Amino acid sequence: MGLAAVAKAVAQTEQEPSRKPPAPAQYNWITGRLDIVPEQLELPLPPSGSAVLPQDGTALLLATENGAQLLVAGFGLFVGKKSERVIVRRGKETCGQVPMLGLQEVIIGSAGVSLSSDLLEALCSRGIRVAFLTGSGRPYALLTSPLLTATVETRRAQLSAYYNTRGAAIARWVVAGKIRNQEKLLRYFGKSRQGDARSRLERAATALRKLRQQALAVAGADAESVRPALLGLEGTAGRIYWEQIADLLPEDLGFAGRVHEGPSDVVNAMLNYGYGILYSHVWGAVMNAGLEPFAGFLHADRGGKPSLVLDLTEEFRQPVVDRPILAWLTKGGSGRLVNGLLDAESREAVASRVLLRLQAIERYKGKNYQVRSIIQMQARLAAAAVRGIREYRPFSFKW
């Protein structure tokens, strides 16, 4: 199923918001001020026919009333600027053109894509961020506008929180939030099944609920002291969760469990690619909130490892990536690996579903917001938590 078909199917099932939510990458939910070029919020999207995209799926555009994301993935492509448009070229041939008007993000999703410095300057001046992913979906760079606000007080408080009860509390809730969404997704899949299959999912979900309660009860006065026990509980929950997922998926997909690096099966490759897209959104939200991406509370510090991004990603894995990808695969969806990487059609299948989930509407504190707006609000909540203004709580999706 192509991007247009997926968009149509999701649009038929998603509830329309009661009001248009603000662009998540541009609004400071704590101060109530715009942290980026204000004109960007007021510019409408261009007419749908004004974007020209290649037919081979190397460039995808997901557009909604609140903005658009351009995903470019294909060896040998060049992405540049012509007037007020982003152009995609293969050799001397222009195979795609997208107006910058209304763009919120450009995602470079494979190796072998080159960009012009003029384009980067134009995107940054408009507050449009640029995310870079490997062919397997792992993020390795993120460019954002220098107009974004990042206060030194927040970063100082974040580093101090690692050594006090604030960091310990955030670590507990990160694990509890992830386990809760694992539990809820298993119950969601159980609703459409009968007999032993449903009973197994319910028993696993109940076991996950108990592990969540244990995570919240882990004692410790700082992040370092609670981390070993929390990682143990997270690992146990992961084994229970992925064993049930393996039973749900068709055997011919070859999924025997989670493989994070160099997966040999298409399911893990799809999940990794989807998580990479999610990482880029969380990373942008963390930076917009004035937080340090590499100073987390649950994931260990390591050079090149954005541990706080990984922390805040945990509660969004199941609702944003697992649910749409796994549900599609259980209903006959499939993909293909070429030299260990997803082919263009498989990348389109993953990217379209993940990006549409990021655009989906969810209830948050009594109001309707897009999921990617909620990601930004959760990053702002983490910033408030490290400063002792509010307590961090993970977002609980309604299944």
N, C-alpha and C positions, 0 to 999 in steps of 0.2 A: 504494500500500500504506500503510495507516494505522500509527500508533504501536504498537498492540497486535500487529498482524501482524508488524511488523519485530522487535519484542521477542521474539516466539515463535520466529521464524526464527533469530535470533542465539543465543537460549538453547539451541537444539538443537545448535549447533556449537561453542559455547564450553566450554572445560574448566573444571570447578568447582575453586576453590582448595582447597588442602589444609587451610587454616585461614582464618578470617575476618580480612582485613586491616584495620588500623585506619583510621579516617576520615582521609583525606589532609589535610584542611584544619585538623586539630586536633592532629596529633602531630608533635613535633620530632624528626626522625630523627637529629640529631646529639647532642642532650642526652639523648634518651630520655624527656623530660618532656612532659606535656600543656600546650600553650600556650593553651588555650581552656577553656570551661566543661566540666569532666569529665563531668557528668551526660549531656551530649549523646552521648557514646560508648556509654552503657549503655542508652539508650532504644530499644526496638524500634520498627519501623514499625507504624503502625496497620493493622487489617484492610483488605484491598484494597477492600472495599465501602464504606469510610467516606469516601472522597474522591468528590466529585461534580464533574464537569467539563462545560463546555458542549459541544454537539455540533458546533459549527462550527470546531473546531480553534484557537480563540483562546487556549485555555489547555491546556497539555500537561503531564503528570506522568510522569516516568520514575522508577520506584521499584525498588530492589533491596534485598537484605538489609542493605546497609550505609548506606542513606540514600536520599533522593529529591531531585529537582530539579524545580522548577516553572517553566515557561516561559510567559509571558503576552505576547501580541502582538495588538493590535487597537485601532484608533482609538476613543476614547471610553470605554474601559474604566476602571474604578476598582478598585484593589486595596487592601483594608483588613483590619482585624482585628475578629473577633468572638469573644470568649472566647479559646480556645486554637486558633483556626482562622484561616487566611488565606481571605478571601472575595474573589470577583471579581464585580463588578456592572456591568451595562450600564443606565445610567439608574437607575431605582429597583428594577430586577429583579436579584435575586441569581442569577447563572448558574453559579457555581462555588464550591465550598468544599473546602479541603484542610487537614487537621490540621497544625499546626506540629511535632507530634511526629514526629521522624525526618527533617524537612527539613534539607538541607545548603545549598541555594542557591535563590534566586529570581532568574530572568533576565527582565528587561523587554526584550522583543525588537522593539519598534516605537515610533514616535512616538504621541502622543495617549493615553498611559496615565498615570493619576494615582495617587498613593499617599498614604496617611495617615501622619502622623508617629507615631501610636500603633503602627502596623504596623512602621515602621522601628525604633522603640525596642525592640519585642518581638523582632524578628529579631536585632538586634545583641546584645541581652542573652543570647540563646541561641547566639551564635556562628554565625548563619546569614548568609552574605554575600549582597549584592544586586548583580547586574551589570546594566548598562544598555547596550543595543546600539541603533544606528540601524536603520532599516528594511532597509538593505543588509547589516547584520551587523557594522558597525564599532563596537567598544566605545568608549564615551566617558566612562564613570564606573564606579567600583566602590566599594561601601560594605562595610566589614568591621568586625568587632567590635573595640572599643578594648582588649579583653583580650588581643589577640594580642601576642606578644613580638617586639620589633625592637631589637636591640642596636646602639648607636652605633658600637662597634668594627667591626662588619661593614661598615657604610656607609663609615666612614673608610678601611678597607682596600680596599673596592670602588673608591672614587675614586682612591686611590693606585695601584691595579693598572693603571689605564689608562696610566700612565706607566712601567710596568716589564714584565718578561717574563711576568708572570702574565696580564696583559691580552692580550698578544700570543698566548699559548698558548690562552686561551679563544676568541679570535677565530678562530684556525686550526681548532680543533675544532668550532666552531659550523658553519663552512662544510663541513668534512669530514663531519660528521654528516648534514647536509642532503643532500649529494651522494650519500652512501652509501645513504640511504633512497630517493632518486630512482632510483639504480641498481637496488636490490633490488625496487622496485615494478615497474619495467620488466621485470625477469626474471620476476616473479610473473605479470604479464600474458602474457609470452611462453610460459609453460607450457601455456596453453590454446589456443595457436595453432600453425599448421603452415606449412611452406614459407617463402616470402619474408617474410611478416609476422613470423614468429618470428625469422628471421635478422636483419631490421632492428632488432628490439628487442634482440637479443643484441649486435649491433654498437654500438648506442647505449649499452647498459649497460656495455660494455667501455670505451668512450670516457669515460664518467662515472667509472669506476674510476680511470683515469689522471689525470683532473682532481682527484680526491680526493687522490691521492698528491702531486700538485703543490701542492695547498693546504697539506698538512702540511709541505711543504718550503720554504714561503715564509719568507724570512729577515727578521728585524727584532726589535728589542729592546723594542718597545712596540706598543700597539694602533694608534696613528696610523701607524706606519711599515709595518705589514703590511696595513692596510685596503685601499689601492688595488689591490694585486695580488689579494687575496682576493675583492674585489667583482667584479673582472674574471673570475676563474675561476667565481664563482657565477653571473654573467650568462651565460657560455658554457654552463655546465651546464644552466641554465634553458632556454636556447634548444633544446638537444638534447632535453631531457626533454619540453617542451611540444609540440615538433614530433611526437614519437612519440605523445603523448596525442591530438593532433588527428587523427592517422591512425586511431587506435583508435575514436574516437567516430563515431556516425552523422552523415552530412553534414547532415541536416535540423535538427540542433541548432545549426548555425551557429557552431561554435567554430573560430576561426582562430588562437588564441593567448591568453595571459593578458592580461587587462585588469583593473587594480586599482581604478580609479575609474570610476564611471558605465558599467558594462558594458551592451552592447546585446544580449547573448545570455544565455540561461538558464544555461548551464554556468558562466560566470564569475560570474554572480549567485549561484548555488548555492555555488560555492567560496568567494566572499567572505563569504557568510552563515555557512558552516561555520567558516571561519577566525575570524570574530568570536566564535563560541562558544568556540573553542579559546583565543583570546586571553584571554578572561575567566578561564579556568581557570589559565592560566600567570600572569596578572597576580596573581591571588589567591595562587598559590604563591610568587611573588617577594616579595610583601608578608609572607606568613607566615614566610619565611626571613630576614626582616630586611634585605632588599636594597632599593636605590633603583631603582624601575622605570624612571626616565628617564636612567640613566647606564649605557649599554651599551658594548660593545667593538667590534662589527662595524658596526652601524647608527649613522649619524652623529647627533650631538646636534642636536635641533631642538625649539623650544618646542612643547609638546603632544604630542610623539612619545615613547612609552615604549620607548626603544631597547633596554633590557635585556630587556623582555618580548618584543620582536620577535626578539632574539638567541636566547632560550631556546625560542621557539616553533618555530624552523626545523626542529629534528630531529623534531618531532611532526606536521608538516604532512602528509606522505605517509601515515603509518600511521593517523592519526586522522581526517583529512578526505578526502584524495585517494582512498585505497583504497575506502572504502565508497561515496562519491558516484560516482566514475568507474566502478567495477565495476557499480553499479546502472544507470547511464546506458548502458553498453555492452550491457546485457541488456534494453534496451527501456524503461528508466525515462525520465521526462520531467517537465517543469515548465512554468510559465507566468509571464510577466511582465505586470504591470499598472502602467502609468505608470512603467516602468523598475524596478519592485520585484517581488519574488516574491509571488505570491498566498498565501493562508493554507495551502492544500493543499501547495504547493511548500515553504513554510517548515517545515511539519510533516515532510515527507519528508526534508529536510536535517537538521533538528534531531534527529529520532528516530535517524537513523543515526549522527550524530556523537556524541550523548550515549551511545548504546549502545557505541560504540567506546571512549569514555572509561571505561565500566564493564567493558569486556572484560578478561580475565585474560591477563597476559604473565609470562614468567619474567624475574626480575631477581636476579642474584647467587644463583642456585640456589633461589629461592623464588617463589611465585606472588603477584602483586599486581595490583590493578586499574590500568589505564593512568593514571587520574588520581592514584593514589597515587604512581606512578612519576614523574609530572610534579612532584609535591611533593618527592620524593627528589632529583630532578635540580636543583631550585632550592636545596635544602639543600647539595648537592654544590658548586654554584656559590659559595654562601656560604663553604664551607670552602676552595674554591680561591683566592678572593681574599685569604683570610687566610693562605694558605700551608700549610694543614693537609693538604690532599689535592689531587691534580691532577684537573682537570675532564676528563671523557670523556662524549661524547654517548651516549644510550641507543640501542643497535642492536636493532631489532625483528627477530624471526624471521619470515620469510615462508614 
